[in-house]
Each structure stands twice: as C-alpha cells, then as structure tokens.
Amino acid sequence: MSMEKEQKKTRTECDLLGCVEVPENVLYGVQTMRGLENFPISKFRLCEYPLFIRGLAIVKLGAAVANHDMGLLSDELFNAISQACREIMEGKFHEFFPVDMIQGGAGTTTNMNANEVIANRALEIMGHARGEYQYCSPNDHVNCSQSTNDAYPSAIHLGLYATHLELRRHLEALIAAYDEGAEWLDALNEYLHGNYRFLREYFDRNLPQYPVLPLEGTYLVWVGCRASGLTSDELETKLLEEAKLRINPGSIYGEAGRDFIRLNIACPRKLLAEGLDRLRKVLKR
C-alpha cells in the first residue's frame, strides 16, 4: 500500500458529541481531533515541548502505579500503560502530540492528547487495534482517578524542573568559562584581531576604494560600499545571489548606514579568505 493511501486510511472514533474520522496512522484519537479543530490559536504545538510531554508521561505512569496498587488496573493493563509511558519518556511518539499550546478548557485537550496516545500505544502492546478502547480506555484506564486540574499542572512542574536541570548544566558551563576560560579568550581575541588585519590588508591590496573602518564589537567590521554605486540593501542582494555571501546592510541602522555593509569575521581564516575572494569577484564586475 502506498504512503498516500496509508495516510488517507481512517478509523471511526466517537464521543458524546458524535463520531469523527481519525487518521489510522496516528496514536491520538477523537478528543485530540476536537482540540485541533477548536483551538487553532497559535503556532506553538505540544510536540515542540518534549520536557512537558515527558512530564505528562511521568504523571500518567505514577497514576498507573497507584491505580494498580489499588486494584483498579489489571496486571495486563498496568504493564501495557507503563511501557507506553516509559516509551514516551524516552522521547518516542512525540509527533503524536499536535495540539495547540494555547487553548480553552484549562488544558483538558492536552491531557486527553496524552491519554489517547498512551491508550493507543498500550492497545498495540496488548495486541489490539488502535481505537479499541473497550480494552484500554483513555478515560477509564489511562486517566483513572485523575483530573486535568491535577495532571496538567503536575506535568508543568515536572517539565519546569527538567528545564531547570538543563539551565543549571548551562550555567555551570558558563561559570567554568568565566573561571577557567581566560587563556582561551585571550587566544580567541588574538585570532580575531589577526582576522581583522588579514581583512584590512586584503582590501588594501585588492579593493582600496572600499574603506575598512576600525574593528567594532571584537568581530564585526564595517566597510564603505559607496564605490560600488549600490546601496547597502542592493549590495546585500547582489552578494547573496552572486557570491552566496550573507552580509548585514548598514541601512538597517538608519539612513546614515546606507553606504556601509557589515562583515562578521568570527570564522576560520581560510573561510574568511574564501569569502573575501568571492566578494572581490562581485565588486570588480
């Protein structure tokens, strides 16, 4: 069967509002479809926030453990739901969390998106077809003894905690850079100033009619482009199209900058030399 036909296959799922055709190749269900229809509000989707999704899976796993201990889930259901949750925690199936992050209903659509993905994955694990909720229900089994008002904020807290752990790792790297990076920074600055000297000498030899201004911001260099007969905007387009070079036109900083372009020289010198050769060929045509 072709990919196009596979994507067009659907299964029928129903809720209290009626029945909806759900693509057969997705793990979410009717409630997620309702959310996609009712809340196309922003460009931000749940699948873009993996730590939040992981938080949802942790909450659902914790609830499954408690419900199993209370005798509310059979061993088969518990094992399948737990495996589905752990797979999501590992980063699998996140593409099946398409709902908008901005929505009405205090997060119910997000909660049901998670419940449906877990339920359908659990059904697969148990050997059933997606949507056969009589064997594993998003509501009665995955969401057992829960409310969106509990599951949603708990998942947010877990996601934020994981985000803070990531932030801490980056902050530790930043602290190490400040504490131990002085030698590296000195070497970097020396290299960048070497790049600036290389660029000035290149323009002096090959493009003397284009003035190079003193180094600004360590690695940003302004170059006068009036000799080209083009504005900085026109030169930006020409260099991109003909030399595959991306420069900053001075016009973005106001009328006084229209006769200047800005070059970023924070790169290996070999790459800088190649870029300057491309620039020279365009400016000399």
Backbone as CSV, one residue per row, in Angstrom:
resi,resn,N_x,N_y,N_z,CA_x,CA_y,CA_z,C_x,C_y,C_z
1,MET,0.830,-1.190,0.000,0.000,0.000,0.000,0.872,1.250,0.000
2,SER,0.515,2.255,-0.841,1.330,3.463,-0.931,1.201,4.282,0.341
3,MET,2.215,5.174,0.553,2.204,6.043,1.723,0.974,6.944,1.720
4,GLU,0.590,7.443,0.520,-0.560,8.341,0.424,-1.846,7.639,0.835
5,LYS,-2.034,6.386,0.371,-3.226,5.633,0.751,-3.223,5.313,2.228
6,GLU,-2.031,5.015,2.771,-1.926,4.707,4.189,-2.338,5.911,5.030
7,GLN,-1.924,7.115,4.591,-2.261,8.320,5.327,-3.752,8.637,5.228
8,LYS,-4.412,8.217,4.152,-5.832,8.500,3.975,-6.720,7.499,4.705
9,LYS,-6.194,6.356,5.138,-6.987,5.393,5.881,-7.396,5.995,7.212
10,THR,-8.619,5.752,7.612,-9.108,6.306,8.873,-9.788,5.228,9.698
11,ARG,-9.969,5.549,10.980,-10.791,4.738,11.868,-11.838,5.669,12.471
12,THR,-12.970,5.152,12.818,-14.049,5.965,13.385,-13.994,5.907,14.900
13,GLU,-13.905,7.082,15.521,-13.957,7.173,16.979,-15.087,8.112,17.366
14,CYS,-15.752,7.809,18.473,-16.924,8.568,18.887,-16.786,9.072,20.317
15,ASP,-17.411,10.226,20.573,-17.560,10.744,21.927,-18.994,11.225,22.085
16,LEU,-19.298,11.959,23.130,-20.674,12.378,23.381,-21.199,13.344,22.325
17,LEU,-20.302,13.980,21.573,-20.723,14.916,20.527,-20.980,14.234,19.192
18,GLY,-20.540,12.999,19.049,-20.705,12.292,17.782,-19.444,11.550,17.393
19,CYS,-19.342,11.226,16.129,-18.218,10.417,15.632,-17.321,11.252,14.723
20,VAL,-16.044,10.900,14.735,-15.029,11.603,13.951,-14.147,10.569,13.268
21,GLU,-13.733,10.870,12.033,-12.781,10.018,11.334,-11.365,10.439,11.721
22,VAL,-10.628,9.520,12.316,-9.271,9.774,12.783,-8.289,9.059,11.850
23,PRO,-7.227,9.714,11.406,-6.239,9.019,10.565,-5.749,7.747,11.240
24,GLU,-5.722,6.658,10.494,-5.353,5.361,11.069,-3.910,5.327,11.541
25,ASN,-3.056,6.175,10.948,-1.624,6.089,11.258,-1.200,6.977,12.419
26,VAL,-2.149,7.505,13.215,-1.792,8.335,14.365,-2.202,7.638,15.654
27,LEU,-1.520,7.992,16.740,-1.813,7.397,18.042,-2.831,8.203,18.839
28,TYR,-3.112,9.436,18.451,-4.139,10.187,19.162,-5.523,9.808,18.641
29,GLY,-6.566,10.392,19.263,-7.922,9.988,18.932,-8.889,11.151,18.813
30,VAL,-10.160,10.874,19.108,-11.242,11.812,18.835,-11.100,13.104,19.628
31,GLN,-10.692,13.033,20.894,-10.587,14.250,21.699,-9.471,15.162,21.197
32,THR,-8.383,14.576,20.744,-7.308,15.382,20.149,-7.788,16.025,18.858
33,MET,-8.553,15.281,18.068,-9.104,15.840,16.831,-10.011,17.028,17.135
34,ARG,-10.819,16.909,18.187,-11.674,18.033,18.591,-10.807,19.249,18.950
35,GLY,-9.731,19.003,19.692,-8.860,20.099,20.080,-8.204,20.776,18.891
36,LEU,-7.784,19.995,17.898,-7.175,20.566,16.700,-8.173,21.441,15.948
37,GLU,-9.434,21.016,15.968,-10.477,21.776,15.279,-10.866,23.031,16.046
38,ASN,-10.929,22.930,17.367,-11.468,24.031,18.173,-10.438,25.068,18.583
39,PHE,-9.158,24.687,18.636,-8.147,25.614,19.166,-6.961,25.823,18.230
40,PRO,-7.212,26.250,16.978,-6.067,26.617,16.115,-5.668,28.062,16.404
41,ILE,-5.085,28.285,17.581,-4.904,29.652,18.076,-3.509,30.197,17.793
42,SER,-2.477,29.438,18.116,-1.110,29.929,17.962,-0.324,28.998,17.048
43,LYS,0.939,29.331,16.857,1.809,28.467,16.045,2.598,27.499,16.910
44,PHE,2.350,27.490,18.212,3.115,26.650,19.136,2.347,25.366,19.425
45,ARG,3.003,24.220,19.182,2.347,22.932,19.372,3.021,22.145,20.481
46,LEU,2.243,21.271,21.093,2.732,20.498,22.231,3.966,19.676,21.868
47,CYS,4.028,19.167,20.649,5.156,18.325,20.243,6.479,19.079,20.242
48,GLU,6.437,20.407,20.338,7.654,21.211,20.375,8.197,21.375,21.791
49,TYR,7.538,20.760,22.770,7.932,20.894,24.173,8.120,19.503,24.787
50,PRO,9.220,18.840,24.430,9.423,17.442,24.844,9.491,17.250,26.354
51,LEU,9.989,18.244,27.084,10.083,18.087,28.538,8.701,18.129,29.182
52,PHE,7.789,18.885,28.605,6.406,18.909,29.086,5.727,17.571,28.792
53,ILE,5.950,17.046,27.585,5.389,15.739,27.234,5.931,14.665,28.172
54,ARG,7.217,14.740,28.452,7.811,13.788,29.386,7.160,13.916,30.761
55,GLY,6.886,15.148,31.185,6.206,15.356,32.453,4.827,14.727,32.471
56,LEU,4.091,14.835,31.371,2.779,14.196,31.272,2.899,12.684,31.411
57,ALA,3.896,12.110,30.751,4.084,10.657,30.809,4.454,10.201,32.222
58,ILE,5.261,11.006,32.921,5.620,10.658,34.296,4.386,10.668,35.192
59,VAL,3.538,11.683,35.034,2.300,11.768,35.823,1.415,10.544,35.542
60,LYS,1.262,10.198,34.280,0.414,9.058,33.919,0.998,7.750,34.437
61,LEU,2.311,7.619,34.424,2.946,6.424,34.960,2.716,6.335,36.467
62,GLY,2.885,7.466,37.160,2.655,7.472,38.598,1.228,7.111,38.945
63,ALA,0.268,7.630,38.171,-1.137,7.300,38.401,-1.400,5.820,38.139
64,ALA,-0.769,5.262,37.101,-0.960,3.843,36.790,-0.439,2.958,37.924
65,VAL,0.712,3.339,38.492,1.265,2.575,39.619,0.283,2.588,40.786
66,ALA,-0.243,3.781,41.119,-1.183,3.900,42.241,-2.466,3.126,41.959
67,ASN,-2.994,3.243,40.753,-4.241,2.556,40.411,-4.069,1.037,40.406
68,HIS,-2.900,0.588,39.981,-2.623,-0.849,40.005,-2.537,-1.340,41.448
69,ASP,-1.873,-0.571,42.298,-1.773,-0.947,43.708,-3.145,-1.005,44.374
70,MET,-4.066,-0.145,43.903,-5.417,-0.105,44.471,-6.345,-1.146,43.851
71,GLY,-5.826,-1.909,42.884,-6.642,-2.921,42.230,-7.554,-2.385,41.149
72,LEU,-7.306,-1.153,40.698,-8.151,-0.543,39.672,-7.679,-0.845,38.255
73,LEU,-6.467,-1.341,38.122,-5.939,-1.755,36.817,-5.451,-3.192,36.926
74,SER,-5.776,-3.995,35.919,-5.261,-5.369,35.874,-3.774,-5.353,35.591
75,ASP,-3.120,-6.477,35.800,-1.687,-6.571,35.505,-1.415,-6.267,34.034
76,GLU,-2.277,-6.792,33.153,-2.077,-6.591,31.711,-2.175,-5.109,31.356
77,LEU,-3.216,-4.442,31.859,-3.379,-3.023,31.569,-2.225,-2.209,32.150
78,PHE,-1.857,-2.512,33.382,-0.783,-1.775,34.035,0.528,-1.917,33.265
79,ASN,0.860,-3.133,32.867,2.116,-3.358,32.151,2.139,-2.617,30.815
80,ALA,1.001,-2.656,30.102,0.948,-2.004,28.795,0.999,-0.487,28.935
81,ILE,0.228,0.070,29.864,0.232,1.521,30.077,1.603,1.989,30.552
82,SER,2.211,1.238,31.456,3.535,1.609,31.962,4.571,1.621,30.852
83,GLN,4.542,0.607,29.988,5.501,0.564,28.886,5.293,1.743,27.944
84,ALA,4.018,2.063,27.660,3.727,3.198,26.781,4.255,4.492,27.384
85,CYS,4.049,4.672,28.693,4.535,5.884,29.358,6.055,5.975,29.297
86,ARG,6.716,4.874,29.550,8.190,4.884,29.544,8.727,5.168,28.146
87,GLU,8.069,4.649,27.140,8.499,4.922,25.765,8.382,6.412,25.453
88,ILE,7.301,7.029,25.895,7.125,8.474,25.679,8.169,9.251,26.468
89,MET,8.465,8.795,27.693,9.506,9.453,28.495,10.864,9.370,27.812
90,GLU,11.078,8.331,27.001,12.330,8.171,26.266,12.375,9.012,24.995
91,GLY,11.284,9.712,24.694,11.256,10.580,23.520,10.520,10.010,22.322
92,LYS,9.906,8.852,22.472,9.181,8.247,21.361,7.768,8.823,21.262
93,PHE,7.237,8.848,20.041,5.844,9.179,19.744,5.482,10.639,20.031
94,HIS,6.454,11.515,20.191,6.137,12.909,20.474,5.462,13.582,19.286
95,GLU,5.626,13.031,18.099,4.982,13.617,16.927,3.470,13.494,16.984
96,PHE,2.960,12.679,17.888,1.513,12.486,18.018,0.910,13.393,19.093
97,PHE,1.626,14.469,19.427,1.118,15.468,20.362,0.994,16.803,19.612
98,PRO,-0.020,16.934,18.729,-0.071,18.088,17.829,-0.893,19.270,18.330
99,VAL,-1.501,19.169,19.523,-2.456,20.200,19.924,-1.759,21.527,20.202
100,ASP,-2.528,22.601,20.044,-2.028,23.953,20.282,-1.751,24.145,21.767
101,MET,-0.668,24.856,22.069,-0.344,25.129,23.468,-1.293,26.152,24.091
102,ILE,-1.957,26.953,23.265,-2.936,27.927,23.752,-4.317,27.366,23.452
103,GLN,-5.098,27.154,24.500,-6.394,26.506,24.317,-7.324,26.838,25.470
104,GLY,-8.627,26.638,25.250,-9.602,26.757,26.320,-9.714,25.441,27.070
105,GLY,-10.439,25.444,28.179,-10.680,24.197,28.896,-9.621,23.834,29.906
106,ALA,-8.766,24.775,30.282,-7.778,24.566,31.353,-6.842,23.388,31.101
107,GLY,-6.582,23.084,29.824,-5.620,22.033,29.499,-6.222,20.670,29.256
108,THR,-7.544,20.581,29.207,-8.181,19.270,29.011,-7.745,18.628,27.697
109,THR,-7.627,19.432,26.646,-7.216,18.884,25.348,-5.822,18.280,25.429
110,THR,-4.915,18.953,26.135,-3.560,18.420,26.309,-3.593,17.113,27.091
111,ASN,-4.359,17.085,28.176,-4.475,15.872,28.992,-5.026,14.718,28.172
112,MET,-6.060,14.992,27.375,-6.670,13.919,26.580,-5.756,13.493,25.429
113,ASN,-4.983,14.408,24.890,-3.997,14.028,23.878,-3.041,12.979,24.445
114,ALA,-2.556,13.240,25.670,-1.657,12.281,26.318,-2.381,10.970,26.609
115,ASN,-3.598,11.055,27.135,-4.354,9.836,27.452,-4.571,8.970,26.217
116,GLU,-4.895,9.611,25.090,-5.174,8.852,23.868,-3.916,8.216,23.292
117,VAL,-2.826,8.951,23.286,-1.574,8.379,22.763,-1.154,7.184,23.611
118,ILE,-1.225,7.332,24.928,-0.840,6.231,25.817,-1.775,5.045,25.646
119,ALA,-3.075,5.316,25.564,-4.048,4.223,25.414,-3.848,3.468,24.106
120,ASN,-3.665,4.187,23.007,-3.500,3.513,21.719,-2.185,2.763,21.628
121,ARG,-1.139,3.310,22.230,0.125,2.569,22.264,-0.016,1.332,23.140
122,ALA,-0.724,1.458,24.273,-0.975,0.299,25.139,-1.781,-0.765,24.409
123,LEU,-2.751,-0.344,23.616,-3.540,-1.304,22.827,-2.643,-2.079,21.867
124,GLU,-1.728,-1.382,21.210,-0.789,-2.062,20.319,0.038,-3.087,21.086
125,ILE,0.508,-2.688,22.264,1.336,-3.592,23.080,0.554,-4.835,23.462
126,MET,-0.747,-4.678,23.726,-1.601,-5.807,24.117,-2.113,-6.613,22.922
127,GLY,-1.804,-6.135,21.713,-2.211,-6.884,20.518,-3.544,-6.471,19.949
128,HIS,-4.043,-5.308,20.335,-5.321,-4.814,19.832,-5.098,-3.680,18.842
129,ALA,-6.143,-3.327,18.128,-6.075,-2.240,17.156,-6.255,-0.897,17.846
130,ARG,-5.697,0.136,17.236,-5.911,1.486,17.757,-7.407,1.801,17.749
131,GLY,-7.856,2.442,18.804,-9.267,2.814,18.890,-10.152,1.781,19.551
132,GLU,-9.639,0.591,19.846,-10.445,-0.437,20.520,-10.417,-0.180,22.027
133,TYR,-11.075,0.910,22.416,-10.963,1.407,23.785,-11.684,0.554,24.822
134,GLN,-12.443,-0.435,24.378,-13.047,-1.340,25.348,-11.982,-2.158,26.089
135,TYR,-10.782,-2.238,25.476,-9.680,-2.991,26.099,-8.752,-2.077,26.911
136,CYS,-8.603,-0.842,26.468,-7.802,0.152,27.216,-8.337,1.522,26.859
137,SER,-9.012,2.145,27.798,-9.694,3.416,27.549,-8.834,4.602,27.968
138,PRO,-8.779,5.656,27.147,-8.067,6.873,27.553,-8.646,7.473,28.834
139,ASN,-9.970,7.370,28.991,-10.632,7.950,30.149,-10.635,7.010,31.351
140,ASP,-11.159,5.807,31.164,-11.406,4.905,32.296,-10.148,4.235,32.826
141,HIS,-9.133,4.101,31.981,-7.922,3.392,32.405,-6.720,4.335,32.539
142,VAL,-6.335,5.012,31.444,-5.157,5.881,31.494,-5.396,7.076,32.415
143,ASN,-6.604,7.632,32.377,-6.933,8.814,33.187,-7.647,8.451,34.485
144,CYS,-7.613,7.203,34.862,-8.319,6.725,36.054,-7.887,7.511,37.304
145,SER,-8.866,7.975,38.081,-8.644,8.670,39.354,-7.897,9.991,39.183
146,GLN,-8.001,10.600,38.021,-7.280,11.850,37.760,-8.225,12.926,37.255
147,SER,-7.755,14.155,37.353,-8.419,15.310,36.763,-7.370,16.115,36.015
148,THR,-7.790,16.771,34.939,-6.863,17.664,34.247,-6.293,18.692,35.218
149,ASN,-7.110,19.130,36.181,-6.658,20.131,37.149,-5.516,19.625,38.024
150,ASP,-5.320,18.309,38.077,-4.183,17.735,38.803,-3.050,17.370,37.847
151,ALA,-3.420,16.630,36.787,-2.400,16.082,35.884,-1.648,17.182,35.133
152,TYR,-2.380,18.193,34.661,-1.776,19.236,33.830,-0.753,20.071,34.614
153,PRO,-1.128,20.662,35.766,-0.114,21.447,36.496,1.032,20.589,37.033
154,SER,0.747,19.323,37.390,1.833,18.450,37.850,2.847,18.225,36.734
155,ALA,2.348,18.018,35.515,3.240,17.832,34.367,4.045,19.092,34.085
156,ILE,3.419,20.259,34.246,4.138,21.519,34.046,5.268,21.649,35.067
157,HIS,4.974,21.326,36.326,6.013,21.398,37.359,7.186,20.477,37.022
158,LEU,6.870,19.259,36.569,7.933,18.319,36.218,8.723,18.821,35.013
159,GLY,8.015,19.381,34.029,8.703,19.929,32.867,9.606,21.088,33.227
160,LEU,9.122,21.962,34.110,9.940,23.094,34.549,11.156,22.622,35.336
161,TYR,10.956,21.609,36.166,12.085,21.067,36.920,13.162,20.536,35.972
162,ALA,12.726,19.789,34.943,13.687,19.265,33.964,14.364,20.409,33.213
163,THR,13.597,21.471,32.920,14.179,22.644,32.256,15.226,23.303,33.137
164,HIS,14.931,23.371,34.448,15.890,23.976,35.374,17.175,23.153,35.454
165,LEU,17.034,21.835,35.360,18.229,20.996,35.357,19.091,21.285,34.133
166,GLU,18.420,21.481,32.975,19.154,21.851,31.763,19.809,23.219,31.928
167,LEU,19.051,24.160,32.505,19.595,25.500,32.718,20.801,25.448,33.654
168,ARG,20.690,24.625,34.700,21.804,24.511,35.640,23.061,24.005,34.941
169,ARG,22.883,23.033,34.047,24.031,22.493,33.311,24.692,23.592,32.477
170,HIS,23.887,24.424,31.835,24.436,25.505,31.011,25.087,26.574,31.882
171,LEU,24.471,26.850,33.038,25.057,27.841,33.936,26.401,27.362,34.483
172,GLU,26.490,26.064,34.766,27.758,25.513,35.244,28.839,25.654,34.176
173,ALA,28.442,25.465,32.913,29.400,25.650,31.819,29.814,27.117,31.706
174,LEU,28.842,28.025,31.909,29.143,29.451,31.855,30.104,29.848,32.969
175,ILE,29.851,29.329,34.187,30.732,29.618,35.320,32.143,29.102,35.049
176,ALA,32.214,27.887,34.491,33.529,27.317,34.173,34.257,28.167,33.139
177,ALA,33.481,28.699,32.176,34.107,29.544,31.152,34.700,30.804,31.770
178,TYR,33.961,31.413,32.704,34.468,32.619,33.358,35.657,32.292,34.260
179,ASP,35.584,31.167,34.950,36.639,30.826,35.908,37.908,30.306,35.246
180,GLU,37.747,29.578,34.127,38.883,28.862,33.560,39.147,29.188,32.092
181,GLY,38.369,30.149,31.541,38.476,30.384,30.103,39.314,31.566,29.689
182,ALA,40.035,32.170,30.629,40.788,33.386,30.294,41.830,33.125,29.205
183,GLU,42.543,32.028,29.319,43.584,31.716,28.329,42.966,31.506,26.954
184,TRP,41.829,30.774,26.933,41.138,30.531,25.656,40.646,31.846,25.066
185,LEU,40.086,32.733,25.920,39.561,34.005,25.435,40.677,34.882,24.869
186,ASP,41.816,34.881,25.522,42.952,35.656,25.009,43.371,35.151,23.630
187,ALA,43.408,33.829,23.498,43.790,33.244,22.207,42.754,33.578,21.137
188,LEU,41.472,33.537,21.513,40.410,33.865,20.566,40.512,35.315,20.111
189,ASN,40.681,36.223,21.058,40.794,37.642,20.699,41.992,37.899,19.790
190,GLU,43.094,37.221,20.085,44.283,37.369,19.240,43.995,36.883,17.824
191,TYR,43.266,35.765,17.715,42.939,35.212,16.396,42.009,36.167,15.636
192,LEU,41.001,36.709,16.344,40.055,37.615,15.694,40.753,38.889,15.220
193,HIS,41.670,39.410,16.022,42.417,40.585,15.582,43.318,40.251,14.397
194,GLY,43.813,39.019,14.352,44.564,38.566,13.190,43.684,38.529,11.950
195,ASN,42.436,38.088,12.127,41.484,38.099,11.011,41.236,39.521,10.517
196,TYR,41.138,40.464,11.453,40.903,41.862,11.061,42.094,42.411,10.266
197,ARG,43.304,42.119,10.731,44.486,42.572,9.996,44.523,41.941,8.605
198,PHE,44.162,40.663,8.527,44.132,39.969,7.238,43.137,40.647,6.301
199,LEU,41.949,40.993,6.831,40.907,41.621,6.012,41.354,43.004,5.534
200,ARG,41.960,43.797,6.427,42.411,45.142,6.036,43.473,45.063,4.940
201,GLU,44.415,44.163,5.104,45.474,44.015,4.099,44.885,43.548,2.772
202,TYR,43.861,42.679,2.842,43.219,42.184,1.615,42.566,43.341,0.870
203,PHE,41.828,44.193,1.595,41.171,45.335,0.957,42.206,46.341,0.444
204,ASP,43.272,46.565,1.189,44.311,47.498,0.748,44.921,47.048,-0.579
205,ARG,45.104,45.734,-0.737,45.714,45.201,-1.956,44.717,45.110,-3.106
206,ASN,43.517,44.686,-2.829,42.589,44.314,-3.898,41.410,45.261,-4.093
207,LEU,40.988,45.930,-3.028,39.807,46.790,-3.115,40.052,48.079,-2.339
208,PRO,41.083,48.849,-2.709,41.460,50.028,-1.914,40.391,51.113,-1.905
209,GLN,39.495,51.099,-2.879,38.452,52.128,-2.940,37.321,51.884,-1.935
210,TYR,37.392,50.743,-1.217,36.387,50.421,-0.216,37.009,50.556,1.176
211,PRO,36.708,51.614,1.895,37.347,51.850,3.203,36.878,50.860,4.266
212,VAL,37.844,50.380,5.053,37.550,49.475,6.167,37.644,50.277,7.457
213,LEU,36.561,50.276,8.235,36.535,51.021,9.483,37.192,50.221,10.606
214,PRO,37.560,50.881,11.704,38.154,50.157,12.838,37.232,49.045,13.338
215,LEU,37.848,48.037,13.888,37.119,46.868,14.378,36.088,47.281,15.420
216,GLU,34.895,46.703,15.312,33.810,47.026,16.239,33.221,45.746,16.821
217,GLY,33.032,45.691,18.128,32.408,44.527,18.749,33.237,43.269,18.629
218,THR,34.543,43.390,18.530,35.502,42.286,18.508,35.563,41.573,17.165
219,TYR,34.420,41.314,16.536,34.440,40.524,15.302,33.529,41.093,14.212
220,LEU,33.066,42.335,14.359,32.200,42.957,13.371,32.924,44.125,12.716
221,VAL,32.952,44.128,11.381,33.724,45.129,10.639,32.807,45.848,9.659
222,TRP,32.841,47.177,9.711,32.099,47.990,8.747,32.996,48.329,7.558
223,VAL,32.405,48.213,6.362,33.128,48.509,5.126,32.267,49.464,4.299
224,GLY,32.880,50.583,3.843,32.151,51.512,2.987,31.934,50.923,1.604
225,CYS,30.726,51.039,1.081,30.412,50.415,-0.216,29.992,51.429,-1.274
226,ARG,30.255,52.728,-1.047,29.814,53.754,-1.993,30.457,53.567,-3.367
227,ALA,31.680,53.051,-3.390,32.372,52.875,-4.677,31.674,51.882,-5.584
228,SER,30.815,51.045,-5.038,30.111,50.059,-5.867,28.979,50.673,-6.661
229,GLY,28.554,51.894,-6.256,27.413,52.519,-6.908,26.088,51.942,-6.462
230,LEU,26.121,51.081,-5.458,24.911,50.436,-4.958,24.679,50.812,-3.502
231,THR,23.425,50.789,-3.109,23.138,50.955,-1.688,23.483,49.651,-0.965
232,SER,23.535,49.713,0.342,23.861,48.501,1.098,22.796,47.419,0.906
233,ASP,21.540,47.835,0.746,20.470,46.846,0.504,20.669,46.162,-0.841
234,GLU,20.989,46.943,-1.857,21.211,46.373,-3.192,22.432,45.458,-3.186
235,LEU,23.467,45.882,-2.463,24.680,45.074,-2.400,24.430,43.776,-1.620
236,GLU,23.612,43.845,-0.593,23.263,42.633,0.160,22.645,41.589,-0.772
237,THR,21.692,42.022,-1.597,21.025,41.107,-2.536,22.005,40.569,-3.565
238,LYS,22.851,41.434,-4.086,23.812,41.036,-5.124,24.811,40.014,-4.584
239,LEU,25.332,40.257,-3.385,26.309,39.330,-2.802,25.677,37.982,-2.458
240,LEU,24.453,38.014,-2.018,23.784,36.764,-1.685,23.516,35.941,-2.945
241,GLU,23.054,36.598,-3.992,22.700,35.892,-5.228,23.924,35.449,-6.017
242,GLU,24.947,36.296,-6.096,26.072,36.020,-6.977,27.268,35.385,-6.268
243,ALA,27.400,35.638,-4.952,28.568,35.113,-4.234,28.188,34.182,-3.095
244,LYS,26.883,34.066,-2.849,26.400,33.239,-1.732,27.002,33.704,-0.410
245,LEU,27.107,35.045,-0.263,27.609,35.651,0.960,26.481,36.391,1.661
246,ARG,26.381,36.215,2.963,25.381,36.926,3.745,26.079,38.037,4.543
247,ILE,25.709,39.276,4.262,26.265,40.421,4.996,25.100,41.198,5.612
248,ASN,25.431,42.107,6.534,24.420,42.988,7.105,24.459,44.323,6.386
249,PRO,23.344,44.756,5.793,23.334,46.090,5.184,23.274,47.157,6.261
250,GLY,24.039,48.216,6.080,24.059,49.280,7.073,22.732,50.006,7.196
251,SER,21.876,49.891,6.175,20.603,50.612,6.189,19.699,50.186,7.340
252,ILE,19.928,49.008,7.879,19.078,48.554,8.987,19.315,49.390,10.234
253,TYR,20.400,50.182,10.233,20.701,51.049,11.358,20.370,52.512,11.060
254,GLY,19.658,52.748,9.969,19.243,54.101,9.649,19.868,54.614,8.369
255,GLU,19.464,55.813,7.980,19.908,56.414,6.731,21.419,56.586,6.677
256,ALA,22.050,56.859,7.810,23.498,57.074,7.832,24.273,55.812,7.473
257,GLY,23.642,54.662,7.555,24.343,53.413,7.272,24.126,52.867,5.880
258,ARG,23.417,53.600,5.031,23.046,53.051,3.726,24.242,52.820,2.807
259,ASP,25.371,53.476,3.071,26.564,53.315,2.237,27.593,52.379,2.872
260,PHE,27.153,51.556,3.835,28.065,50.652,4.512,27.476,49.241,4.586
261,ILE,28.367,48.263,4.602,27.976,46.887,4.898,28.780,46.418,6.104
262,ARG,28.259,45.439,6.813,28.959,44.934,7.993,29.287,43.459,7.799
263,LEU,30.549,43.111,8.062,31.026,41.747,7.891,31.325,41.126,9.251
264,ASN,30.996,39.851,9.381,31.312,39.081,10.590,32.557,38.252,10.292
265,ILE,33.637,38.496,11.046,34.905,37.804,10.768,35.227,36.735,11.814
266,ALA,34.233,36.330,12.586,34.451,35.279,13.590,34.349,33.913,12.919
267,CYS,35.381,33.567,12.183,35.406,32.308,11.431,36.868,31.910,11.182
268,PRO,37.103,30.682,10.771,38.478,30.288,10.421,39.020,31.178,9.300
269,ARG,40.292,31.469,9.334,40.888,32.396,8.368,40.771,31.883,6.933
270,LYS,40.830,30.592,6.773,40.674,30.019,5.440,39.296,30.345,4.873
271,LEU,38.277,30.257,5.724,36.921,30.584,5.297,36.790,32.073,5.014
272,LEU,37.445,32.899,5.827,37.428,34.339,5.596,38.068,34.680,4.256
273,ALA,39.187,34.053,3.948,39.874,34.308,2.674,38.987,33.916,1.491
274,GLU,38.305,32.781,1.618,37.408,32.339,0.538,36.269,33.334,0.345
275,GLY,35.702,33.813,1.458,34.620,34.779,1.364,35.073,36.087,0.746
276,LEU,36.249,36.554,1.103,36.771,37.800,0.541,37.032,37.671,-0.956
277,ASP,37.506,36.508,-1.390,37.699,36.298,-2.828,36.373,36.378,-3.572
278,ARG,35.335,35.795,-2.999,34.008,35.868,-3.637,33.515,37.324,-3.675
279,LEU,33.729,38.028,-2.589,33.318,39.433,-2.520,34.032,40.257,-3.570
280,ARG,35.354,40.038,-3.712,36.158,40.796,-4.685,35.661,40.570,-6.109
281,LYS,35.349,39.310,-6.436,34.904,38.999,-7.803,33.609,39.721,-8.141
282,VAL,32.698,39.837,-7.169,31.443,40.535,-7.418,31.668,42.040,-7.541
283,LEU,32.476,42.595,-6.639,32.689,44.056,-6.638,33.500,44.513,-7.840
284,LYS,34.260,43.640,-8.482,35.099,44.052,-9.623,34.410,43.814,-10.956
285,ARG,33.194,43.244,-10.922,32.495,43.036,-12.207,31.971,44.358,-12.753
